[in-house]
């Protein structure tokens, strides 16, 4: 795979990842008064339970680190989502 194709593939994955981060949450009761507080709490808990991996080169992950970094990001997002659902929120 050429360098341009690899960069394009990484770019597509990054776009999908950031698009997934823009989830809107709504509480089952309809009261979103504590939404920002609960998002910050769940984000902190996700960072504690599933810390993200920082590549050796901050501008680009090496091929041997890419899978590790993506797995860490996925686990972090899963912990965040689970926390929000436990607090009574649903993803929109």
Beta strands, then each sheet from edge to edge (+ up, - down):
strand 1: 25-27
strand 2: 89-91
sheet 1: 1+ 2-
end
